[in-house]
Amino acid sequence: MARHKDRDSRILQTLGEWKQKEGSLPQFIELYSKLLRLQTGVKSRLAVPKPGLTDKTIADQLKQGLPLLRFDDLWLDWSLVQEQLRAVTDVLGEQLTPELGNAEALRSLASDTSSLHQVVRDWYQGLSLSAMATEQGVDEGLLTAAIQATLRPFLVAHSEALLPLVKQELWRRGYCPVCGGKPDFAFLDKERGARWLLCSRCDAEWLFQRLQCPYCGTQNHSSLAYLTDENQLYRLYTCEECRSYIKAVDLRKTESEILLPLERALTVDLDRQAEEAGYRAG
């Protein structure tokens, strides 16, 4: 796990070199870079307590399919959460359209401690933010994105502490063993070509079956397929039963370093191809 702790810094360095070479970055990559810089700054200020879980407790939870980190176990400095939401709002505000709502609504949420606590809890527990979005006067997708960008450094810090305690063979489920989040990227490892999933919330990685949909769980081989590019570096896994997809990179096909969180952004064309074919992100 140590190799992951400076991953965000390496991503920022890579993007900085890219920008220096090309003169500018694509707009969506520039937005990603700005948010990541904020998140890295916040994460450097965090002092997440060491987990107080015993080996037996961890094994029991994993066997029962329970992620290690319940919402009430999260260590959150709420003043820092509020500060981060305001900063995220300033970055996102540059991209807002009238249809999405205005940045002032998100800043108002950052100042409303009670509402912020509730929306963070609901988001973490996978509940709908529709009512809160309507109340705040912003698009639900925008609110979700803002909360996710705000909480990412906190969740990544927890993940770095907890993931080394996870015995991968005890899990192999379609949601994160640390925070319970859904995967949004995958990779095939260099050693065996085994498939691993990447959590959309805390960047935890966990082992998963090659022939199973991580979203609906089907193992019906006739419903599962993947498309690949001419270099066979990237894969687009699809499921006909739930019509979902997940992007993946085959680490056996490259000698250069692959920074997995960055690959989410660099492979947006795969998202476009999947959506045009009628699939949806899981």
C-alpha positions in Angstrom: 0.0 0.0 0.0 2.9 2.3 0.5 3.2 2.7 -3.3 -0.2 4.3 -3.3 0.5 7.0 -0.7 2.2 9.4 -3.1 0.2 8.4 -6.1 -1.8 11.7 -6.2 1.5 13.6 -6.1 2.8 11.6 -9.0 -0.4 12.2 -11.0 0.0 16.0 -10.4 3.6 15.8 -11.5 2.6 13.9 -14.7 -0.1 16.4 -15.5 2.3 19.3 -14.8 4.8 17.8 -17.3 2.1 17.3 -19.8 0.9 20.9 -19.5 4.4 22.2 -19.8 5.0 20.2 -22.9 1.7 20.9 -24.6 1.0 24.4 -23.3 -2.4 23.5 -21.9 -4.5 20.6 -20.8 -7.9 19.5 -22.1 -10.6 21.3 -20.1 -11.9 18.2 -18.3 -8.3 17.2 -17.4 -7.6 20.8 -16.1 -10.7 20.5 -13.9 -9.5 17.1 -12.6 -6.1 18.5 -11.9 -7.5 21.5 -9.9 -9.7 19.2 -7.8 -6.9 16.7 -7.2 -4.6 19.5 -6.1 -7.2 20.6 -3.5 -7.6 17.0 -2.3 -3.9 16.4 -2.0 -3.6 19.6 0.1 -6.3 18.5 2.5 -5.1 15.0 2.8 -1.7 16.2 3.8 -3.3 17.9 6.8 -5.2 14.8 8.0 -4.2 12.6 10.9 -6.5 9.6 10.7 -6.3 7.5 13.8 -4.9 4.0 13.5 -7.7 1.4 13.1 -8.6 -0.2 16.4 -10.0 -3.4 14.7 -8.7 -6.9 15.8 -7.8 -9.5 13.2 -10.9 -11.5 14.2 -13.2 -8.5 13.9 -11.8 -7.8 10.4 -12.1 -11.4 9.3 -15.7 -11.7 10.7 -16.8 -8.5 9.0 -15.3 -9.5 5.6 -16.8 -13.0 5.8 -20.2 -11.4 6.4 -19.8 -9.0 3.5 -19.6 -6.0 5.7 -17.2 -3.2 4.7 -14.7 -2.2 7.5 -15.7 1.5 7.6 -19.2 2.4 8.7 -20.2 6.0 8.5 -20.0 6.4 12.3 -16.4 5.1 12.1 -15.3 7.9 9.8 -13.0 10.4 11.3 -14.1 13.7 9.9 -12.9 17.2 10.8 -16.1 19.0 10.0 -14.6 22.4 9.8 -12.1 21.0 7.3 -15.0 19.3 5.4 -16.8 22.7 5.2 -13.6 24.4 4.0 -13.1 21.8 1.4 -16.6 22.0 0.1 -16.2 25.8 -0.4 -13.0 25.2 -2.2 -14.5 22.5 -4.4 -17.4 24.8 -5.2 -15.1 27.5 -6.3 -13.5 25.1 -8.8 -16.8 23.6 -10.0 -18.3 27.1 -10.2 -16.2 27.9 -13.2 -18.0 25.1 -15.1 -21.6 25.7 -13.9 -24.5 26.4 -16.2 -27.9 27.8 -15.2 -29.4 24.3 -15.5 -27.1 22.9 -12.8 -27.8 25.6 -10.3 -25.5 28.2 -8.8 -22.4 28.0 -6.7 -23.9 30.1 -4.0 -26.3 27.2 -3.2 -23.4 24.9 -2.5 -21.6 27.5 -0.4 -24.8 27.9 1.6 -24.8 24.1 2.2 -21.2 24.4 3.5 -22.3 26.9 6.1 -25.3 24.8 7.2 -23.8 22.3 9.5 -26.9 20.2 10.1 -27.8 19.9 6.4 -24.2 19.1 5.5 -24.0 16.3 8.1 -27.2 14.8 6.7 -26.2 15.0 3.0 -22.8 13.5 3.7 -24.3 10.7 5.7 -26.9 10.0 3.0 -24.3 10.1 0.3 -22.0 7.7 2.1 -24.8 5.3 2.8 -25.9 5.3 -0.8 -29.2 7.1 -0.3 -30.8 9.5 -2.8 -29.8 13.1 -2.6 -32.7 14.2 -4.7 -34.7 15.9 -1.9 -31.6 17.7 -0.5 -30.7 18.8 -4.1 -34.2 20.2 -4.6 -34.0 22.0 -1.2 -30.7 23.5 -2.0 -31.7 24.5 -5.6 -28.9 22.5 -7.3 -28.8 19.6 -9.7 -28.6 16.2 -8.0 -25.6 15.2 -10.1 -23.8 18.4 -9.2 -24.4 17.9 -5.5 -23.2 14.3 -5.7 -20.1 15.3 -7.5 -19.3 18.1 -5.1 -19.8 15.9 -2.0 -17.7 13.1 -3.6 -14.9 15.5 -4.5 -15.0 17.0 -1.0 -14.8 13.7 0.9 -12.3 11.9 -1.4 -9.2 12.9 0.6 -10.8 11.8 3.9 -11.8 8.4 2.4 -8.5 7.8 0.7 -6.7 8.5 4.0 -8.9 5.9 5.7 -8.4 3.5 2.8 -4.6 3.7 3.1 -4.9 2.7 6.8 -7.4 -0.1 6.4 -6.8 -1.8 3.0 -3.6 -3.5 4.2 -5.7 -5.3 6.8 -8.0 -6.8 4.2 -7.4 -10.4 3.2 -8.3 -10.3 -0.4 -9.5 -13.9 -0.6 -12.1 -13.2 2.0 -13.8 -10.6 -0.1 -14.3 -10.8 -3.9 -17.5 -8.8 -3.8 -18.8 -6.1 -6.1 -18.4 -3.3 -3.6 -15.4 -1.9 -1.7 -14.2 -3.8 1.4 -13.2 -0.6 3.0 -16.0 1.9 2.4 -18.7 0.0 0.5 -18.4 2.2 -2.6 -19.0 0.9 -6.1 -16.1 0.2 -8.4 -15.6 2.5 -11.4 -12.4 1.1 -12.9 -10.6 -2.2 -13.1 -7.2 -3.6 -14.0 -5.6 -6.9 -14.8 -2.4 -7.4 -12.8 1.0 -8.1 -14.3 1.6 -11.3 -12.3 -1.4 -13.5 -13.3 -3.8 -11.3 -15.2 -6.1 -11.4 -12.3 -8.8 -8.7 -12.3 -8.9 -6.1 -9.6 -11.5 -3.4 -9.0 -10.9 0.2 -8.0 -13.3 2.0 -5.6 -14.9 5.1 -7.0 -14.8 6.7 -3.6 -11.7 5.8 -1.7 -9.4 4.3 -4.4 -9.1 1.0 -2.6 -8.2 -2.0 -4.8 -9.6 -5.5 -4.4 -9.5 -8.8 -6.1 -12.5 -9.9 -8.2 -13.6 -12.7 -10.5 -12.7 -12.3 -14.2 -16.1 -13.7 -15.3 -18.6 -11.9 -13.2 -20.4 -8.6 -13.4 -19.5 -6.4 -10.4 -22.8 -4.6 -10.5 -25.5 -7.3 -10.9 -23.4 -10.3 -9.9 -24.3 -12.5 -12.9 -21.8 -15.2 -13.9 -23.7 -16.1 -17.0 -20.9 -16.2 -19.5 -23.2 -15.6 -22.5 -24.1 -12.2 -20.9 -20.6 -11.1 -20.3 -18.1 -9.7 -22.8 -15.4 -7.2 -23.3 -14.2 -5.0 -26.1 -10.6 -3.9 -26.5 -8.4 -1.5 -28.4 -5.9 -2.4 -31.1 -3.1 -2.5 -28.6 -5.2 -4.6 -26.2 -4.2 -2.2 -23.4 -7.7 -1.1 -22.5 -10.9 -3.2 -22.0 -14.5 -2.3 -21.8 -16.3 -5.0 -19.9 -20.0 -5.1 -20.6 -23.0 -7.0 -19.1 -26.1 -7.7 -21.1 -28.2 -8.5 -18.0 -27.9 -5.1 -16.3 -26.5 -3.2 -19.4 -23.7 -1.8 -17.3 -20.0 -1.4 -18.1 -16.7 -1.0 -16.4 -13.4 0.2 -17.9 -10.2 -1.7 -17.3 -6.5 -1.5 -18.2 -4.3 -4.6 -18.7 -1.0 -4.0 -16.9 0.6 -6.9 -18.7 0.5 -4.8 -21.9 2.7 -1.9 -20.6 6.1 -1.3 -19.1 5.4 2.3 -18.1 3.8 3.3 -14.8 0.0 3.3 -14.8 -1.6 5.7 -12.4 -5.0 4.1 -12.0 -7.0 7.1 -10.6 -5.7 9.2 -13.6 -6.8 6.5 -16.0 -10.4 7.2 -15.1 -10.1 10.7 -16.7 -7.8 9.7 -19.6 -10.3 7.0 -20.8 -13.4 9.2 -21.2 -13.6 8.1 -24.8 -14.4 4.6 -23.6 -17.3 6.0 -21.6 -18.6 7.7 -24.7 -18.3 4.5 -26.7 -20.1 2.5 -24.0 -22.9 5.0 -23.7 -23.4 5.2 -27.5 -23.7 1.4 -27.5 -26.5 1.6 -24.9 -24.6 0.7 -21.7 -24.4 2.8 -18.5 -21.7 3.3 -16.0 -22.2 0.9 -13.1 
